[in-house]
Amino acid sequence: MYNAKQQDQYLKVKVETASPGELTLLLYQEMVKSLLKAKHLFAQQQFEEMNRFIYKARDIINELTITLNMEHAIARELYDLYMFYQRHLTDFMIQRNEQLLDDVLEFSKEMVETWKEALLIVRKSGQHVTV
């Protein structure tokens, strides 16, 4: 079993050697983890700790937003989606409406699957992905 230092080192190497598409997938995967943890903490009414994971998810959305290449049409659509889900997380922190959190979690899970499929296609074609 890995200890925390080994896990951090593994993640560092993984990030440093990842393609832009793989980095995007890693961000979405990390967002899913953060939102699942927040959901668990919400159920336990540990709101202060829950907020840390919501802020982490918001930071990930911010990172995804700033990496968009606005020369591509899909980037504008993704930007709008990111802002929509960013508002959902803010509203969730205020209203404590779990459906808002579930919506962002579902979106994140769908994006993980989408990026996995895209990377598989890219690997087979020998090209690269940019958004």
N, CA, C and O atoms as a printed pandas DataFrame, in Angstrom:
     atom_number atom_name residue_name chain_id  residue_number  x_coord  y_coord  z_coord
0              1         N          MET        A               1    0.844   -1.194    0.000
1              2        CA          MET        A               1    0.000    0.000    0.000
2              3         C          MET        A               1    0.883    1.248    0.000
3              4         O          MET        A               1    1.881    1.320    0.716
4              5         N          TYR        A               2    0.502    2.210   -0.801
5              6        CA          TYR        A               2    1.258    3.456   -0.898
6              7         C          TYR        A               2    0.989    4.348    0.306
7              8         O          TYR        A               2   -0.127    4.397    0.824
8              9         N          ASN        A               3    2.025    5.047    0.738
9             10        CA          ASN        A               3    1.777    6.077    1.735
10            11         C          ASN        A               3    1.504    7.388    1.006
11            12         O          ASN        A               3    1.611    7.453   -0.219
12            13         N          ALA        A               4    1.159    8.413    1.741
13            14        CA          ALA        A               4    0.767    9.687    1.124
14            15         C          ALA        A               4    1.904   10.297    0.306
15            16         O          ALA        A               4    1.660   10.854   -0.764
16            17         N          LYS        A               5    3.138   10.200    0.791
17            18        CA          LYS        A               5    4.273   10.773    0.066
18            19         C          LYS        A               5    4.482   10.052   -1.266
19            20         O          LYS        A               5    4.755   10.693   -2.281
20            21         N          GLN        A               6    4.356    8.736   -1.268
21            22        CA          GLN        A               6    4.504    7.968   -2.500
22            23         C          GLN        A               6    3.388    8.300   -3.485
23            24         O          GLN        A               6    3.627    8.413   -4.687
24            25         N          GLN        A               7    2.177    8.454   -2.974
25            26        CA          GLN        A               7    1.048    8.807   -3.832
26            27         C          GLN        A               7    1.251   10.184   -4.454
27            28         O          GLN        A               7    0.978   10.381   -5.638
28            29         N          ASP        A               8    1.729   11.129   -3.659
29            30        CA          ASP        A               8    1.999   12.473   -4.182
30            31         C          ASP        A               8    3.067   12.431   -5.269
31            32         O          ASP        A               8    2.942   13.099   -6.296
32            33         N          GLN        A               9    4.117   11.644   -5.040
33            34        CA          GLN        A               9    5.187   11.526   -6.033
34            35         C          GLN        A               9    4.664   10.887   -7.314
35            36         O          GLN        A               9    4.994   11.328   -8.415
36            37         N          TYR        A              10    3.847    9.845   -7.167
37            38        CA          TYR        A              10    3.264    9.172   -8.333
38            39         C          TYR        A              10    2.414   10.151   -9.136
39            40         O          TYR        A              10    2.520   10.213  -10.361
40            41         N          LEU        A              11    1.570   10.916   -8.441
41            42        CA          LEU        A              11    0.714   11.887   -9.117
42            43         C          LEU        A              11    1.550   12.963   -9.805
43            44         O          LEU        A              11    1.229   13.381  -10.918
44            45         N          LYS        A              12    2.611   13.408   -9.155
45            46        CA          LYS        A              12    3.476   14.430   -9.747
46            47         C          LYS        A              12    4.068   13.932  -11.064
47            48         O          LYS        A              12    4.052   14.649  -12.065
48            49         N          VAL        A              13    4.584   12.715  -11.064
49            50        CA          VAL        A              13    5.161   12.143  -12.285
50            51         C          VAL        A              13    4.082   11.976  -13.349
51            52         O          VAL        A              13    4.307   12.257  -14.526
52            53         N          LYS        A              14    2.918   11.521  -12.925
53            54        CA          LYS        A              14    1.810   11.320  -13.862
54            55         C          LYS        A              14    1.428   12.632  -14.545
55            56         O          LYS        A              14    1.212   12.669  -15.757
56            57         N          VAL        A              15    1.347   13.699  -13.766
57            58        CA          VAL        A              15    0.984   15.011  -14.307
58            59         C          VAL        A              15    2.084   15.547  -15.223
59            60         O          VAL        A              15    1.802   16.087  -16.293
60            61         N          GLU        A              16    3.323   15.393  -14.800
61            62        CA          GLU        A              16    4.442   15.930  -15.585
62            63         C          GLU        A              16    4.616   15.231  -16.928
63            64         O          GLU        A              16    5.148   15.821  -17.869
64            65         N          THR        A              17    4.176   13.988  -17.026
65            66        CA          THR        A              17    4.362   13.227  -18.267
66            67         C          THR        A              17    3.085   13.109  -19.096
67            68         O          THR        A              17    3.088   12.486  -20.157
68            69         N          ALA        A              18    2.005   13.698  -18.620
69            70        CA          ALA        A              18    0.711   13.563  -19.299
70            71         C          ALA        A              18    0.591   14.532  -20.469
71            72         O          ALA        A              18    1.154   15.627  -20.460
72            73         N          SER        A              19   -0.158   14.099  -21.472
73            74        CA          SER        A              19   -0.502   14.975  -22.594
74            75         C          SER        A              19   -1.581   15.958  -22.128
75            76         O          SER        A              19   -2.169   15.758  -21.066
76            77         N          PRO        A              20   -1.850   17.012  -22.898
77            78        CA          PRO        A              20   -2.935   17.932  -22.517
78            79         C          PRO        A              20   -4.278   17.212  -22.325
79            80         O          PRO        A              20   -5.018   17.526  -21.392
80            81         N          GLY        A              21   -4.591   16.264  -23.188
81            82        CA          GLY        A              21   -5.835   15.513  -23.038
82            83         C          GLY        A              21   -5.853   14.678  -21.776
83            84         O          GLY        A              21   -6.874   14.592  -21.094
84            85         N          GLU        A              22   -4.718   14.057  -21.463
85            86        CA          GLU        A              22   -4.623   13.263  -20.237
86            87         C          GLU        A              22   -4.723   14.143  -19.001
87            88         O          GLU        A              22   -5.303   13.738  -17.994
88            89         N          LEU        A              23   -4.163   15.342  -19.070
89            90        CA          LEU        A              23   -4.284   16.285  -17.953
90            91         C          LEU        A              23   -5.737   16.689  -17.736
91            92         O          LEU        A              23   -6.193   16.802  -16.598
92            93         N          THR        A              24   -6.453   16.905  -18.822
93            94        CA          THR        A              24   -7.873   17.248  -18.714
94            95         C          THR        A              24   -8.633   16.111  -18.047
95            96         O          THR        A              24   -9.463   16.344  -17.169
96            97         N          LEU        A              25   -8.350   14.883  -18.463
97            98        CA          LEU        A              25   -8.986   13.719  -17.838
98            99         C          LEU        A              25   -8.648   13.657  -16.352
99           100         O          LEU        A              25   -9.530   13.409  -15.530
100          101         N          LEU        A              26   -7.391   13.875  -15.998
101          102        CA          LEU        A              26   -6.993   13.863  -14.585
102          103         C          LEU        A              26   -7.758   14.914  -13.781
103          104         O          LEU        A              26   -8.166   14.658  -12.648
104          105         N          LEU        A              27   -7.949   16.089  -14.367
105          106        CA          LEU        A              27   -8.705   17.134  -13.672
106          107         C          LEU        A              27  -10.147   16.705  -13.426
107          108         O          LEU        A              27  -10.673   16.880  -12.326
108          109         N          TYR        A              28  -10.778   16.148  -14.442
109          110        CA          TYR        A              28  -12.158   15.685  -14.256
110          111         C          TYR        A              28  -12.230   14.563  -13.224
111          112         O          TYR        A              28  -13.147   14.535  -12.403
112          113         N          GLN        A              29  -11.279   13.647  -13.257
113          114        CA          GLN        A              29  -11.272   12.557  -12.281
114          115         C          GLN        A              29  -11.109   13.102  -10.869
115          116         O          GLN        A              29  -11.761   12.633   -9.936
116          117         N          GLU        A              30  -10.247   14.082  -10.718
117          118        CA          GLU        A              30  -10.046   14.690   -9.405
118          119         C          GLU        A              30  -11.299   15.449   -8.963
119          120         O          GLU        A              30  -11.623   15.475   -7.776
120          121         N          MET        A              31  -11.994   16.059   -9.904
121          122        CA          MET        A              31  -13.232   16.753   -9.569
122          123         C          MET        A              31  -14.283   15.762   -9.078
123          124         O          MET        A              31  -14.989   16.040   -8.108
124          125         N          VAL        A              32  -14.393   14.613   -9.735
125          126        CA          VAL        A              32  -15.341   13.584   -9.290
126          127         C          VAL        A              32  -15.005   13.154   -7.864
127          128         O          VAL        A              32  -15.899   13.055   -7.023
128          129         N          LYS        A              33  -13.735   12.900   -7.584
129          130        CA          LYS        A              33  -13.324   12.497   -6.233
130          131         C          LYS        A              33  -13.715   13.555   -5.202
131          132         O          LYS        A              33  -14.241   13.230   -4.138
132          133         N          SER        A              34  -13.455   14.810   -5.523
133          134        CA          SER        A              34  -13.772   15.898   -4.592
134          135         C          SER        A              34  -15.271   16.007   -4.347
135          136         O          SER        A              34  -15.709   16.205   -3.214
136          137         N          LEU        A              35  -16.048   15.879   -5.408
137          138        CA          LEU        A              35  -17.502   15.993   -5.269
138          139         C          LEU        A              35  -18.090   14.805   -4.516
139          140         O          LEU        A              35  -19.030   14.972   -3.739
140          141         N          LEU        A              36  -17.553   13.617   -4.734
141          142        CA          LEU        A              36  -18.015   12.442   -3.978
142          143         C          LEU        A              36  -17.705   12.604   -2.496
143          144         O          LEU        A              36  -18.527   12.274   -1.642
144          145         N          LYS        A              37  -16.523   13.111   -2.198
145          146        CA          LYS        A              37  -16.154   13.352   -0.804
146          147         C          LYS        A              37  -17.067   14.425   -0.204
147          148         O          LYS        A              37  -17.523   14.282    0.931
148          149         N          ALA        A              38  -17.335   15.485   -0.948
149          150        CA          ALA        A              38  -18.232   16.541   -0.465
150          151         C          ALA        A              38  -19.628   15.987   -0.203
151          152         O          ALA        A              38  -20.261   16.335    0.795
152          153         N          LYS        A              39  -20.105   15.132   -1.091
153          154        CA          LYS        A              39  -21.433   14.530   -0.928
154          155         C          LYS        A              39  -21.489   13.681    0.344
155          156         O          LYS        A              39  -22.464   13.729    1.094
156          157         N          HIS        A              40  -20.433   12.910    0.571
157          158        CA          HIS        A              40  -20.350   12.082    1.776
158          159         C          HIS        A              40  -20.360   12.960    3.035
159          160         O          HIS        A              40  -21.073   12.672    3.996
160          161         N          LEU        A              41  -19.574   14.017    3.016
161          162        CA          LEU        A              41  -19.506   14.920    4.163
162          163         C          LEU        A              41  -20.812   15.681    4.356
163          164         O          LEU        A              41  -21.195   15.973    5.489
164          165         N          PHE        A              42  -21.494   16.003    3.269
165          166        CA          PHE        A              42  -22.802   16.656    3.358
166          167         C          PHE        A              42  -23.778   15.750    4.109
167          168         O          PHE        A              42  -24.515   16.210    4.981
168          169         N          ALA        A              43  -23.777   14.468    3.767
169          170        CA          ALA        A              43  -24.672   13.511    4.424
170          171         C          ALA        A              43  -24.373   13.410    5.919
171          172         O          ALA        A              43  -25.269   13.137    6.718
172          173         N          GLN        A              44  -23.120   13.630    6.289
173          174        CA          GLN        A              44  -22.726   13.587    7.699
174          175         C          GLN        A              44  -22.823   14.956    8.376
175          176         O          GLN        A              44  -22.467   15.106    9.545
176          177         N          GLN        A              45  -23.301   15.934    7.641
177          178        CA          GLN        A              45  -23.447   17.311    8.115
178          179         C          GLN        A              45  -22.126   17.905    8.604
179          180         O          GLN        A              45  -22.099   18.684    9.558
180          181         N          GLN        A              46  -21.044   17.532    7.946
181          182        CA          GLN        A              46  -19.723   18.100    8.237
182          183         C          GLN        A              46  -19.459   19.195    7.201
183          184         O          GLN        A              46  -18.638   19.042    6.298
184          185         N          PHE        A              47  -20.174   20.288    7.362
185          186        CA          PHE        A              47  -20.218   21.321    6.339
186          187         C          PHE        A              47  -18.889   22.054    6.134
187          188         O          PHE        A              47  -18.536   22.394    5.005
188          189         N          GLU        A              48  -18.169   22.292    7.201
189          190        CA          GLU        A              48  -16.900   23.004    7.040
190          191         C          GLU        A              48  -15.925   22.183    6.193
191          192         O          GLU        A              48  -15.299   22.709    5.272
192          193         N          GLU        A              49  -15.802   20.915    6.504
193          194        CA          GLU        A              49  -14.927   20.027    5.729
194          195         C          GLU        A              49  -15.468   19.847    4.312
195          196         O          GLU        A              49  -14.699   19.794    3.352
196          197         N          MET        A              50  -16.783   19.756    4.183
197          198        CA          MET        A              50  -17.419   19.621    2.874
198          199         C          MET        A              50  -17.059   20.812    1.981
199          200         O          MET        A              50  -16.763   20.648    0.797
200          201         N          ASN        A              51  -17.090   21.999    2.562
201          202        CA          ASN        A              51  -16.785   23.202    1.786
202          203         C          ASN        A              51  -15.384   23.159    1.185
203          204         O          ASN        A              51  -15.172   23.663    0.082
204          205         N          ARG        A              52  -14.427   22.567    1.893
205          206        CA          ARG        A              52  -13.062   22.428    1.345
206          207         C          ARG        A              52  -13.076   21.675    0.017
207          208         O          ARG        A              52  -12.381   22.051   -0.926
208          209         N          PHE        A              53  -13.870   20.612   -0.049
209          210        CA          PHE        A              53  -13.920   19.810   -1.271
210          211         C          PHE        A              53  -14.725   20.501   -2.371
211          212         O          PHE        A              53  -14.454   20.315   -3.557
212          213         N          ILE        A              54  -15.711   21.296   -1.970
213          214        CA          ILE        A              54  -16.444   22.089   -2.961
214          215         C          ILE        A              54  -15.510   23.144   -3.559
215          216         O          ILE        A              54  -15.505   23.361   -4.771
216          217         N          TYR        A              55  -14.725   23.795   -2.703
217          218        CA          TYR        A              55  -13.760   24.780   -3.210
218          219         C          TYR        A              55  -12.733   24.126   -4.126
219          220         O          TYR        A              55  -12.316   24.718   -5.122
220          221         N          LYS        A              56  -12.330   22.921   -3.793
221          222        CA          LYS        A              56  -11.384   22.208   -4.656
222          223         C          LYS        A              56  -12.009   21.958   -6.030
223          224         O          LYS        A              56  -11.356   22.153   -7.055
224          225         N          ALA        A              57  -13.267   21.529   -6.051
225          226        CA          ALA        A              57  -13.965   21.305   -7.325
226          227         C          ALA        A              57  -14.092   22.614   -8.100
227          228         O          ALA        A              57  -13.929   22.633   -9.320
228          229         N          ARG        A              58  -14.378   23.700   -7.401
229          230        CA          ARG        A              58  -14.468   25.006   -8.064
230          231         C          ARG        A              58  -13.119   25.415   -8.652
231          232         O          ARG        A              58  -13.054   25.965   -9.751
232          233         N          ASP        A              59  -12.050   25.145   -7.918
233          234        CA          ASP        A              59  -10.707   25.442   -8.433
234          235         C          ASP        A              59  -10.416   24.644   -9.700
235          236         O          ASP        A              59   -9.799   25.152  -10.636
236          237         N          ILE        A              60  -10.861   23.405   -9.721
237          238        CA          ILE        A              60  -10.660   22.569  -10.905
238          239         C          ILE        A              60  -11.438   23.139  -12.087
239          240         O          ILE        A              60  -10.925   23.191  -13.205
240          241         N          ILE        A              61  -12.669   23.565  -11.840
241          242        CA          ILE        A              61  -13.453   24.184  -12.916
242          243         C          ILE        A              61  -12.733   25.431  -13.428
243          244         O          ILE        A              61  -12.673   25.666  -14.635
244          245         N          ASN        A              62  -12.189   26.227  -12.509
245          246        CA          ASN        A              62  -11.430   27.417  -12.928
246          247         C          ASN        A              62  -10.247   27.026  -13.797
247          248         O          ASN        A              62   -9.988   27.668  -14.815
248          249         N          GLU        A              63   -9.534   25.990  -13.413
249          250        CA          GLU        A              63   -8.382   25.535  -14.197
250          251         C          GLU        A              63   -8.826   25.064  -15.578
251          252         O          GLU        A              63   -8.186   25.383  -16.580
252          253         N          LEU        A              64   -9.913   24.309  -15.632
253          254        CA          LEU        A              64  -10.438   23.855  -16.924
254          255         C          LEU        A              64  -10.831   25.046  -17.797
255          256         O          LEU        A              64  -10.634   25.025  -19.012
256          257         N          THR        A              65  -11.381   26.070  -17.176
257          258        CA          THR        A              65  -11.818   27.261  -17.906
258          259         C          THR        A              65  -10.637   28.007  -18.522
259          260         O          THR        A              65  -10.687   28.399  -19.688
260          261         N          ILE        A              66   -9.589   28.200  -17.750
261          262        CA          ILE        A              66   -8.470   28.994  -18.269
262          263         C          ILE        A              66   -7.652   28.246  -19.313
263          264         O          ILE        A              66   -6.872   28.860  -20.041
264          265         N          THR        A              67   -7.819   26.945  -19.395
265          266        CA          THR        A              67   -7.067   26.183  -20.399
266          267         C          THR        A              67   -7.811   26.048  -21.722
267          268         O          THR        A              67   -7.287   25.461  -22.668
268          269         N          LEU        A              68   -9.025   26.584  -21.798
269          270        CA          LEU        A              68   -9.789   26.485  -23.043
270          271         C          LEU        A              68   -9.126   27.287  -24.156
271          272         O          LEU        A              68   -8.653   28.402  -23.938
272          273         N          ASN        A              69   -9.099   26.717  -25.325
273          274        CA          ASN        A              69   -8.617   27.413  -26.524
274          275         C          ASN        A              69   -9.853   27.962  -27.235
275          276         O          ASN        A              69  -10.556   27.231  -27.933
276          277         N          MET        A              70  -10.107   29.246  -27.050
277          278        CA          MET        A              70  -11.346   29.848  -27.538
278          279         C          MET        A              70  -11.417   29.950  -29.061
279          280         O          MET        A              70  -12.414   30.433  -29.599
280          281         N          GLU        A              71  -10.387   29.507  -29.753
281          282        CA          GLU        A              71  -10.440   29.458  -31.218
282          283         C          GLU        A              71  -11.327   28.314  -31.706
283          284         O          GLU        A              71  -11.756   28.301  -32.860
284          285         N          HIS        A              72  -11.597   27.364  -30.827
285          286        CA          HIS        A              72  -12.462   26.236  -31.174
286          287         C          HIS        A              72  -13.891   26.526  -30.708
287          288         O          HIS        A              72  -14.098   27.022  -29.601
288          289         N          ALA        A              73  -14.867   26.217  -31.552
289          290        CA          ALA        A              73  -16.270   26.498  -31.233
290          291         C          ALA        A              73  -16.715   25.796  -29.956
291          292         O          ALA        A              73  -17.475   26.362  -29.171
292          293         N          ILE        A              74  -16.254   24.581  -29.743
293          294        CA          ILE        A              74  -16.692   23.836  -28.561
294          295         C          ILE        A              74  -16.201   24.487  -27.271
295          296         O          ILE        A              74  -16.795   24.286  -26.212
296          297         N          ALA        A              75  -15.134   25.255  -27.349
297          298        CA          ALA        A              75  -14.599   25.904  -26.154
298          299         C          ALA        A              75  -15.618   26.869  -25.549
299          300         O          ALA        A              75  -15.742   26.946  -24.327
300          301         N          ARG        A              76  -16.345   27.603  -26.384
301          302        CA          ARG        A              76  -17.366   28.535  -25.887
302          303         C          ARG        A              76  -18.475   27.765  -25.167
303          304         O          ARG        A              76  -18.950   28.191  -24.114
304          305         N          GLU        A              77  -18.878   26.643  -25.732
305          306        CA          GLU        A              77  -19.911   25.818  -25.098
306          307         C          GLU        A              77  -19.421   25.269  -23.762
307          308         O          GLU        A              77  -20.161   25.263  -22.778
308          309         N          LEU        A              78  -18.178   24.810  -23.732
309          310        CA          LEU        A              78  -17.617   24.320  -22.477
310          311         C          LEU        A              78  -17.509   25.444  -21.452
311          312         O          LEU        A              78  -17.785   25.241  -20.270
312          313         N          TYR        A              79  -17.113   26.615  -21.901
313          314        CA          TYR        A              79  -17.025   27.762  -21.001
314          315         C          TYR        A              79  -18.384   28.025  -20.343
315          316         O          TYR        A              79  -18.470   28.212  -19.129
316          317         N          ASP        A              80  -19.433   28.037  -21.152
317          318        CA          ASP        A              80  -20.779   28.267  -20.620
318          319         C          ASP        A              80  -21.181   27.172  -19.633
319          320         O          ASP        A              80  -21.778   27.455  -18.594
320          321         N          LEU        A              81  -20.852   25.926  -19.959
321          322        CA          LEU        A              81  -21.141   24.818  -19.039
322          323         C          LEU        A              81  -20.371   24.972  -17.736
323          324         O          LEU        A              81  -20.928   24.771  -16.656
324          325         N          TYR        A              82  -19.107   25.325  -17.829
325          326        CA          TYR        A              82  -18.301   25.497  -16.624
326          327         C          TYR        A              82  -18.871   26.594  -15.731
327          328         O          TYR        A              82  -18.918   26.438  -14.511
328          329         N          MET        A              83  -19.300   27.694  -16.326
329          330        CA          MET        A              83  -19.879   28.777  -15.535
330          331         C          MET        A              83  -21.197   28.332  -14.890
331          332         O          MET        A              83  -21.482   28.670  -13.742
332          333         N          PHE        A              84  -21.989   27.576  -15.640
333          334        CA          PHE        A              84  -23.253   27.054  -15.121
334          335         C          PHE        A              84  -23.000   26.175  -13.895
335          336         O          PHE        A              84  -23.660   26.334  -12.868
336          337         N          TYR        A              85  -22.054   25.260  -14.001
337          338        CA          TYR        A              85  -21.776   24.352  -12.888
338          339         C          TYR        A              85  -21.029   25.048  -11.759
339          340         O          TYR        A              85  -21.157   24.650  -10.601
340          341         N          GLN        A              86  -20.266   26.061  -12.068
341          342        CA          GLN        A              86  -19.634   26.871  -11.029
342          343         C          GLN        A              86  -20.721   27.536  -10.169
343          344         O          GLN        A              86  -20.631   27.561   -8.941
344          345         N          ARG        A              87  -21.749   28.074  -10.842
345          346        CA          ARG        A              87  -22.883   28.678  -10.117
346          347         C          ARG        A              87  -23.624   27.624   -9.299
347          348         O          ARG        A              87  -24.056   27.896   -8.179
348          349         N          HIS        A              88  -23.772   26.425   -9.855
349          350        CA          HIS        A              88  -24.419   25.338   -9.116
350          351         C          HIS        A              88  -23.690   25.077   -7.791
351          352         O          HIS        A              88  -24.325   24.921   -6.748
352          353         N          LEU        A              89  -22.375   25.032   -7.841
353          354        CA          LEU        A              89  -21.621   24.765   -6.613
354          355         C          LEU        A              89  -21.760   25.906   -5.618
355          356         O          LEU        A              89  -21.878   25.668   -4.416
356          357         N          THR        A              90  -21.749   27.131   -6.102
357          358        CA          THR        A              90  -21.955   28.280   -5.218
358          359         C          THR        A              90  -23.343   28.219   -4.594
359          360         O          THR        A              90  -23.498   28.407   -3.387
360          361         N          ASP        A              91  -24.345   27.956   -5.415
361          362        CA          ASP        A              91  -25.718   27.858   -4.907
362          363         C          ASP        A              91  -25.861   26.704   -3.921
363          364         O          ASP        A              91  -26.577   26.823   -2.926
364          365         N          PHE        A              92  -25.189   25.594   -4.187
365          366        CA          PHE        A              92  -25.248   24.454   -3.267
366          367         C          PHE        A              92  -24.705   24.842   -1.898
367          368         O          PHE        A              92  -25.275   24.469   -0.872
368          369         N          MET        A              93  -23.612   25.583   -1.879
369          370        CA          MET        A              93  -23.021   25.980   -0.600
370          371         C          MET        A              93  -23.952   26.898    0.188
371          372         O          MET        A              93  -23.928   26.907    1.418
372          373         N          ILE        A              94  -24.759   27.657   -0.515
373          374        CA          ILE        A              94  -25.693   28.574    0.143
374          375         C          ILE        A              94  -26.987   27.863    0.527
375          376         O          ILE        A              94  -27.451   27.973    1.662
376          377         N          GLN        A              95  -27.562   27.138   -0.423
377          378        CA          GLN        A              95  -28.891   26.551   -0.245
378          379         C          GLN        A              95  -28.883   25.167    0.391
379          380         O          GLN        A              95  -29.882   24.744    0.972
380          381         N          ARG        A              96  -27.757   24.461    0.282
381          382        CA          ARG        A              96  -27.649   23.071    0.754
382          383         C          ARG        A              96  -28.658   22.162    0.052
383          384         O          ARG        A              96  -29.182   21.218    0.644
384          385         N          ASN        A              97  -28.919   22.466   -1.222
385          386        CA          ASN        A              97  -29.803   21.652   -2.059
386          387         C          ASN        A              97  -28.937   20.593   -2.737
387          388         O          ASN        A              97  -28.173   20.899   -3.652
388          389         N          GLU        A              98  -29.060   19.349   -2.283
389          390        CA          GLU        A              98  -28.183   18.277   -2.754
390          391         C          GLU        A              98  -28.303   18.017   -4.251
391          392         O          GLU        A              98  -27.359   17.525   -4.870
392          393         N          GLN        A              99  -29.441   18.338   -4.834
393          394        CA          GLN        A              99  -29.617   18.127   -6.273
394          395         C          GLN        A              99  -28.612   18.951   -7.082
395          396         O          GLN        A              99  -28.145   18.509   -8.132
396          397         N          LEU        A             100  -28.288   20.128   -6.599
397          398        CA          LEU        A             100  -27.292   20.964   -7.275
398          399         C          LEU        A             100  -25.935   20.263   -7.311
399          400         O          LEU        A             100  -25.255   20.257   -8.338
400          401         N          LEU        A             101  -25.555   19.680   -6.193
401          402        CA          LEU        A             101  -24.300   18.931   -6.130
402          403         C          LEU        A             101  -24.360   17.709   -7.039
403          404         O          LEU        A             101  -23.401   17.407   -7.750
404          405         N          ASP        A             102  -25.486   17.012   -7.011
405          406        CA          ASP        A             102  -25.653   15.823   -7.857
406          407         C          ASP        A             102  -25.545   16.167   -9.340
407          408         O          ASP        A             102  -24.986   15.395  -10.119
408          409         N          ASP        A             103  -26.075   17.316   -9.727
409          410        CA          ASP        A             103  -25.992   17.745  -11.132
410          411         C          ASP        A             103  -24.535   17.919  -11.569
411          412         O          ASP        A             103  -24.148   17.475  -12.650
412          413         N          VAL        A             104  -23.742   18.563  -10.730
413          414        CA          VAL        A             104  -22.335   18.790  -11.064
414          415         C          VAL        A             104  -21.575   17.466  -11.064
415          416         O          VAL        A             104  -20.708   17.241  -11.909
416          417         N          LEU        A             105  -21.898   16.606  -10.127
417          418        CA          LEU        A             105  -21.252   15.296  -10.062
418          419         C          LEU        A             105  -21.557   14.476  -11.310
419          420         O          LEU        A             105  -20.663   13.841  -11.870
420          421         N          GLU        A             106  -22.794   14.486  -11.740
421          422        CA          GLU        A             106  -23.181   13.745  -12.946
422          423         C          GLU        A             106  -22.454   14.295  -14.177
423          424         O          GLU        A             106  -21.939   13.530  -14.993
424          425         N          PHE        A             107  -22.417   15.598  -14.304
425          426        CA          PHE        A             107  -21.681   16.227  -15.408
426          427         C          PHE        A             107  -20.216   15.792  -15.387
427          428         O          PHE        A             107  -19.652   15.442  -16.424
428          429         N          SER        A             108  -19.610   15.818  -14.215
429          430        CA          SER        A             108  -18.193   15.463  -14.083
430          431         C          SER        A             108  -17.942   14.015  -14.475
431          432         O          SER        A             108  -16.969   13.710  -15.164
432          433         N          LYS        A             109  -18.816   13.135  -14.037
433          434        CA          LYS        A             109  -18.675   11.716  -14.389
434          435         C          LYS        A             109  -18.815   11.516  -15.895
435          436         O          LYS        A             109  -18.074   10.739  -16.497
436          437         N          GLU        A             110  -19.760   12.214  -16.494
437          438        CA          GLU        A             110  -19.941   12.115  -17.946
438          439         C          GLU        A             110  -18.706   12.625  -18.684
439          440         O          GLU        A             110  -18.312   12.056  -19.702
440          441         N          MET        A             111  -18.101   13.683  -18.180
441          442        CA          MET        A             111  -16.908   14.226  -18.822
442          443         C          MET        A             111  -15.718   13.275  -18.680
443          444         O          MET        A             111  -14.890   13.183  -19.586
444          445         N          VAL        A             112  -15.627   12.572  -17.555
445          446        CA          VAL        A             112  -14.570   11.564  -17.404
446          447         C          VAL        A             112  -14.712   10.513  -18.495
447          448         O          VAL        A             112  -13.735   10.163  -19.158
448          449         N          GLU        A             113  -15.927   10.013  -18.679
449          450        CA          GLU        A             113  -16.148    8.977  -19.696
450          451         C          GLU        A             113  -15.901    9.518  -21.105
451          452         O          GLU        A             113  -15.321    8.829  -21.945
452          453         N          THR        A             114  -16.339   10.740  -21.358
453          454        CA          THR        A             114  -16.127   11.359  -22.667
454          455         C          THR        A             114  -14.637   11.482  -22.972
455          456         O          THR        A             114  -14.196   11.151  -24.072
456          457         N          TRP        A             115  -13.864   11.955  -21.998
457          458        CA          TRP        A             115  -12.425   12.124  -22.224
458          459         C          TRP        A             115  -11.704   10.786  -22.346
459          460         O          TRP        A             115  -10.738   10.668  -23.100
460          461         N          LYS        A             116  -12.162    9.788  -21.616
461          462        CA          LYS        A             116  -11.562    8.454  -21.775
462          463         C          LYS        A             116  -11.757    7.962  -23.207
463          464         O          LYS        A             116  -10.828    7.453  -23.835
464          465         N          GLU        A             117  -12.979    8.123  -23.710
465          466        CA          GLU        A             117  -13.275    7.700  -25.085
466          467         C          GLU        A             117  -12.468    8.517  -26.095
467          468         O          GLU        A             117  -11.920    7.965  -27.049
468          469         N          ALA        A             118  -12.399    9.827  -25.884
469          470        CA          ALA        A             118  -11.654   10.693  -26.807
470          471         C          ALA        A             118  -10.180   10.309  -26.843
471          472         O          ALA        A             118   -9.576   10.255  -27.914
472          473         N          LEU        A             119   -9.606   10.047  -25.684
473          474        CA          LEU        A             119   -8.189    9.679  -25.639
474          475         C          LEU        A             119   -7.935    8.331  -26.301
475          476         O          LEU        A             119   -6.895    8.125  -26.926
476          477         N          LEU        A             120   -8.876    7.428  -26.163
477          478        CA          LEU        A             120   -8.751    6.126  -26.827
478          479         C          LEU        A             120   -8.755    6.303  -28.343
479          480         O          LEU        A             120   -7.947    5.699  -29.048
480          481         N          ILE        A             121   -9.661    7.129  -28.831
481          482        CA          ILE        A             121   -9.734    7.405  -30.274
482          483         C          ILE        A             121   -8.452    8.076  -30.753
483          484         O          ILE        A             121   -7.919    7.742  -31.811
484          485         N          VAL        A             122   -7.966    9.027  -29.959
485          486        CA          VAL        A             122   -6.748    9.751  -30.323
486          487         C          VAL        A             122   -5.555    8.800  -30.376
487          488         O          VAL        A             122   -4.745    8.865  -31.301
488          489         N          ARG        A             123   -5.448    7.929  -29.394
489          490        CA          ARG        A             123   -4.330    6.978  -29.384
490          491         C          ARG        A             123   -4.349    6.098  -30.626
491          492         O          ARG        A             123   -3.306    5.805  -31.209
492          493         N          LYS        A             124   -5.541    5.683  -31.021
493          494        CA          LYS        A             124   -5.671    4.828  -32.206
494          495         C          LYS        A             124   -5.325    5.589  -33.482
495          496         O          LYS        A             124   -4.806    5.004  -34.433
496          497         N          SER        A             125   -5.609    6.887  -33.505
497          498        CA          SER        A             125   -5.382    7.676  -34.720
498          499         C          SER        A             125   -3.983    8.289  -34.781
499          500         O          SER        A             125   -3.519    8.685  -35.850
500          501         N          GLY        A             126   -3.321    8.366  -33.636
501          502        CA          GLY        A             126   -1.992    8.969  -33.608
502          503         C          GLY        A             126   -2.007   10.486  -33.595
503          504         O          GLY        A             126   -0.958   11.107  -33.761
504          505         N          GLN        A             127   -3.181   11.106  -33.400
505          506        CA          GLN        A             127   -3.291   12.570  -33.352
506          507         C          GLN        A             127   -3.286   13.033  -31.901
507          508         O          GLN        A             127   -3.022   12.245  -30.993
508          509         N          HIS        A             128   -3.578   14.317  -31.684
509          510        CA          HIS        A             128   -3.686   14.850  -30.329
510          511         C          HIS        A             128   -4.958   15.680  -30.197
511          512         O          HIS        A             128   -5.542   16.104  -31.194
512          513         N          VAL        A             129   -5.380   15.907  -28.949
513          514        CA          VAL        A             129   -6.627   16.611  -28.664
514          515         C          VAL        A             129   -6.321   17.968  -28.061
515          516         O          VAL        A             129   -5.464   18.089  -27.185
516          517         N          THR        A             130   -7.035   19.004  -28.539
517          518        CA          THR        A             130   -7.012   20.322  -27.896
518          519         C          THR        A             130   -8.433   20.853  -27.860
519          520         O          THR        A             130   -9.225   20.621  -28.774
520          521         N          VAL        A             131   -8.739   21.562  -26.800
521          522        CA          VAL        A             131  -10.052   22.200  -26.687
522          523         C          VAL        A             131   -9.842   23.641  -26.319
523          524         O          VAL        A             131  -10.809   24.387  -26.167
